[in-house]
């Protein structure tokens, strides 16, 4: 396995798709791009012929510029302003058939390029391929799982899929996140759930289900983690994800925040339990103690943000949050008894109404 720093640099380069100008057209006849119904046999043959040369370059080419040019050629029709949903659907079927084996193959460079092309089809079938490449049970290479997760963050933005598909994707990504041992790959999947929930014009119920899936994943990760006293490297991912989640909560409608609280608040207390279980090892490790401290701080901030809305009477006449927080300071100072007592207090709060009916 290549060093993590080299892998990160490599993926950063591959995950940047060059800007695609529209001059010169996409290379596919305008009458096909503007089709309003299913493509006929001749049109499908024309599109397949257009794609074949570029697919072959990605599959077996040895010149990196030629592979990059092939990627550009294949993405261009999907991004052509004249392309209709009917064309993109037919084009997506062709690309999924040809590129899925490459995306699932063992060559990381070619796989990432294939996934980049699939990401721009806006196709649910193409997204399924990327999700599969992000799932530990079907993909053993953490580098590919990181790349796939990174692409998923953007792929939901212009995805053309049914509302039901978003709920299915939420469950798949939740399960993939829970099973993910690599912290970078975990971070990408959890962020993909958040990005999907933020999609413009997404029905509110789908957004709520995506948020719930993210909270469920965090809770399950914490529940599994707290069974060990060893340092859990996944806290590196959790610390970053919680910062984004906190920011989303600040702008979330109150009704949505209240609904999410029933899943999220227990998940956060489980995360505190995991930090408590790993107290000694985390404090002894210079590499992760800051990550744990950040997780503890975010859990406390988010719990208080939620709880002030859910139980406002409990905060009447209290000090501002910044003067009332206990957990982060206890973690920083190494005061185990104070940390445990406050974590227990929060566990009691979220085990009762309004969090539990």
Secondary structure, 3 states (H helix, E strand, C coil): CCCHHHHHHHHHHHCCCCCCCCCCCCCCCHHHHCCCCCCCHHHHHHHHHHHHHHHHHHHHCCCHHHHHHHHHHHHHHHHCCCCCHHHHHHHHHHHHHHHHHHHCCCCHHHHHHHHHHHHCCCCHHHHHHHHHHCCCCCCCCHHHHHHHHHHHHHHHHHCCCCHHHHHHHHHHHHHHHHCCCCHHHHHHHHHHHHHHHCCCCCCHHHHHHHHHHHHHHHHHHHHHHCCCCCCCCCHHHHHHHHHHHHHHHHHCCHHHHHHHHHHHHHHHHHHHHHHHHCHHHHHHCCCCHHHHHHHHHHHHHHHHHHHHHHCHHHHCCCCCHHHHCCHHHHHHHCCHHHHHHHHHHHHHHHCCCCCCC
